């Protein structure tokens, strides 16, 4: 994994851990539903941010190597993985 992306991804996971603990406390305390939903949506955005980092790493490393290898199987695998990452593979 690219060092900078790894650091940012680990930082993002620590933030997510805190957000999830906070969400659990909100549910336990029976906070106002809209406040809980707002926190839940913030967690979803944080997860999307993490996914973007992971996808960036995959594109800059594995996908690049797959296309540079020149092997048709590698290119097809890279395309299939990207389609799956964006939920375009029909599963």
Backbone as a ProteinNet text record, in pm:
[ID]
protein_1_A
[PRIMARY]
XXXXXXXXXXXXXXXXXXXXXXXXXXXXXXXXXXXXXXXXXXXXXXXXXXXXXXXXXXXXXXXXXXXXXXXXXXXXXXXXXXXXXXXXXXX
[TERTIARY]
85.1	0	89.8	49.2	122.1	119.6	237.4	251.8	156.8	147.9	60.4	-85.5	-126.9	-265.8	-291.5	-195.2	-211.3	-230.2	-148.6	-161.3	-297.8	-341.3	-471.7	-585.5	-573.9	-678.3	-685.7	-571.3	-571.3	-630	-597.4	-655	-807.1	-852.7	-996.6	-1063.7	-999.9	-1061.5	-1071.9	-973.2	-982.1	-1098	-1115.2	-1228.5	-1359.2	-1366.7	-1487.4	-1517.7	-1414	-1434.5	-1499.7	-1450.6	-1508.7	-1651.3	-1674.8	-1810	-1907.1	-1864.1	-1951.5	-1979.8	-1878.2	-1901.3	-2001.6	-1984.9	-2077.8	-2219	-2231.8	-2363.8	-2428.4	-2349.5	-2401.9	-2451.9	-2374.3	-2416.9	-2546	-2556.6	-2677.9	-2799.9	-2783	-2894.8	-2928.8	-2826.7	-2849.6	-2920.8	-2882.4	-2941.1	-3075.5	-3116.8	-3242.9	-3246.6	-3135.3	-3129.7	-3236	-3255.2	-3351.9	-3318.6	-3418.5	-3398	-3323.5	-3357.2	-3292.2	-3144.2	-3108.8	-2967.7	-2894	-2958.8	-2898.3	-2880.4	-2980	-2971.9	-2860.2	-2847.7	-2740.9	-2604.4	-2586.9	-2460.1	-2437.2	-2541.3	-2529.8	-2488.7	-2545.9	-2511.5	-2366.2	-2320.3	-2180.3	-2086.6	-2126	-2046.6	-2043.2	-2156.7	-2160.6	-2066.1	-2064.8	-1973.4	-1828.3	-1800	-1663.8	-1623	-1713.6	-1684.5	-1658.7	-1735.2	-1713	-1575.6	-1535	-1402	-1294.3	-1313.1	-1218.8	-1216.4	-1332.7	-1339.6	-1267.5	-1279.2	-1208.6	-1057.9	-1009.3	-865.8	-820.1	-896.6	-860.1	-864.8	-965.1	-974.4	-858.7	-823.6	-709.2	-582.9	-561.9	-444.7	-448.6	-564.3	-577.5	-548.8	-599.8	-576.5	-428.9	-366.8	-226.9	-128.6	-171.4	-79.6	-124.3	-220.6	-259.1	-312.8	-404.9	-463.7	-357.2	-272.8	-164.4	-77.2	-39.1	44.3	-29.2	-158.1	-236	-238.5	-258.4	-261.9	-123.2	-22.1	114	169	113.9	165	142.6	41.2	10.8	-70.1	-92.6	-168.9	-317.9	-385.3	-529.2	-604.6	-565.7	-631.7	-618.8	-501.9	-480.7	-568.7	-575.5	-660	-805.9	-850.2	-990.1	-1020	-925	-942.7	-954.1	-869.8	-873.4	-1008.1	-1057.8	-1187.5	-1298	-1295.7	-1397.9	-1395.3	-1275.7	-1264.2	-1320.3	-1292.3	-1344.4	-1495.7	-1548.2	-1693.7	-1756.1	-1693.1	-1742.9	-1732.8	-1624.9	-1606.3	-1715.7	-1767	-1872.2	-2010	-2021	-2146.9	-2207.4	-2123.3	-2171.2	-2161.2	-2128.7	-2108.3	-2234.4	-2344.6	-2472.9	-2495.2	-2410.7	-2430.2	-2520
-116.9	0	123.3	224.5	350.7	411.3	449.5	492.4	605.3	709.7	823.4	779.4	697.2	650.7	563.1	478.7	392.8	477.1	580.7	667.6	734.4	785.3	852.2	753.8	633.5	531.9	490	472	436.2	548.7	672.5	787	787	762.5	759	647.6	531.3	422.1	459.1	532.4	574.6	673.2	760.2	853.3	774.7	678.7	596.7	521.3	468.2	397.4	489.2	611	707.5	743.3	760.4	793.7	680.5	556.5	442.2	429.9	451.7	449.1	557.6	675.8	784.9	751.7	688	648.7	548.9	452.5	355.6	423	519.8	593.3	669.7	728.1	803.3	711.7	592.6	497.6	452.4	418.9	378	486.1	611.1	723.4	767.2	701.8	735.1	882.2	927.7	1064.7	1084.5	1208.7	1245.9	1173.8	1112.9	1029.1	1101.7	1226.1	1299.6	1321.9	1336.6	1349.7	1218.7	1107.5	975.8	954.9	990.9	976.6	1064.9	1185.7	1276.2	1214	1154.9	1089.7	968.6	891.9	774.6	814.7	922	970.4	1019	1081	1125.3	1004.3	895.9	773.2	718.9	722.1	676.2	758.9	889.7	975.8	943.3	915.6	878	746.6	650.6	523.6	544.2	631.7	661	724.5	810.1	871	763.8	668.8	557.9	474.7	446.4	369.3	439.3	570.8	646.3	630.3	638	619.2	480	378.6	240.9	218.3	277.2	264.4	336.5	454.3	526.6	441.8	379.2	293.6	178.6	117.4	3.6	46.8	162.9	212.3	244.2	306.8	348.6	231.7	120.9	7.4	-110.6	-183.9	-309.9	-293.2	-200.9	-183.9	-137.8	-45.1	1.5	-115.5	-200.2	-316.4	-414.1	-431.5	-524.6	-478.4	-348.1	-298.1	-296.2	-264.9	-260.2	-398.1	-501.6	-637.3	-678.3	-619.8	-652.9	-779.3	-854.5	-979.5	-948.4	-1007.5	-986.5	-1027.7	-1138.8	-1184.8	-1082	-1021.7	-919.3	-798	-754.8	-638.7	-668.8	-787.6	-825.7	-832.4	-882.1	-886.6	-745.2	-655.4	-516.8	-453.6	-473.7	-417.1	-476.3	-608.4	-673.7	-620.7	-601.5	-549.3	-408.1	-326	-189.3	-186.9	-271.3	-279.6	-324.5	-421.4	-468.4	-357.2	-281.3	-174	-68.9	-49.6	48.8	-13.9	-141.8	-216.1	-220.1	-225.5	-234.6	-375.5	-472.6	-606.9	-692.2	-636.1	-706.9	-804.6	-805.5	-895.8	-835.4
0	0	0	-71.9	-75.7	64.9	114.7	254.4	292.8	211.2	242.4	248.8	154.9	153.7	274.9	310.6	427.5	553.9	570.9	688.1	692.7	577.9	572.4	596.8	544.3	563.3	710.4	774.2	916.4	1001	966.7	1037.4	1022.1	900.4	873.7	954.9	969.2	1046	1194.2	1245.6	1385.7	1405.8	1310.7	1317	1312.4	1223.5	1212.1	1341.2	1404.6	1532	1634.6	1643.2	1736.5	1699	1571	1526.4	1559	1538.7	1568.1	1717.3	1800.1	1945	1984.3	1926.5	1954.3	1911.2	1796.6	1748.5	1844.1	1890.8	1987.2	2114.1	2162.5	2282.6	2256.7	2139.9	2106.6	2107	2052.9	2049.6	2191.5	2269.7	2408.8	2488.4	2465.1	2537.9	2481	2374.4	2307	2266.6	2206.4	2155.9	2048.2	2013.9	1911.1	1780.2	1719.8	1600.8	1488.9	1464.9	1356.2	1386.5	1512.9	1549.4	1523.8	1553.6	1528.9	1379	1302.4	1156.6	1101.2	1151.6	1107.2	1134	1251.9	1284.5	1194.4	1170	1083.2	941.7	892.7	758.2	754.5	862.4	869.1	862.4	926.1	921.1	779.1	711.8	572.5	485.4	505.5	428.3	461	587.4	627.1	562.1	555.9	489.3	340.8	278.3	137	117	209.6	202.7	213.2	304.1	317.3	188.8	133.8	9.4	-104.3	-112.1	-216.2	-201.1	-77.4	-53.9	-97	-58.7	-93.3	-243.7	-308.6	-453.2	-521.5	-470.4	-526.3	-517.4	-403.4	-387	-487.3	-501.2	-593.4	-737.7	-775.7	-911.3	-934.4	-836.2	-852	-844.4	-787.8	-771.7	-857.8	-810.8	-874.3	-1016.8	-1035	-1168.2	-1268	-1224.6	-1312.1	-1356.1	-1262	-1294.7	-1385.9	-1362.4	-1445	-1590.6	-1611.1	-1748.1	-1810.6	-1731.1	-1784.3	-1817.2	-1758.1	-1783.3	-1928.6	-1990.6	-2129.4	-2146.7	-2038.9	-2047.1	-2050.2	-2145.1	-2160.5	-2033.4	-1971.8	-1848.3	-1736.7	-1725.5	-1622.1	-1647	-1772.1	-1805	-1776.1	-1812.9	-1788.8	-1639.1	-1561.8	-1416.7	-1359.7	-1407	-1359.7	-1390.8	-1511.4	-1550.1	-1462.5	-1443.5	-1361.2	-1217.4	-1162.9	-1026.7	-1016	-1114.5	-1111.2	-1124.7	-1210.7	-1223.1	-1091.3	-1025.4	-895.8	-790.2	-793	-695.8	-707.1	-827.4	-850.1	-862.5	-824.5	-831.1	-970	-1072.1	-1209.8	-1265.5	-1179.6	-1232	-1231	-1184.8	-1188.9	-1075.5	-975	-860.4	-757.9
[MASK]
+++++++++++++++++++++++++++++++++++++++++++++++++++++++++++++++++++++++++++++++++++++++++++

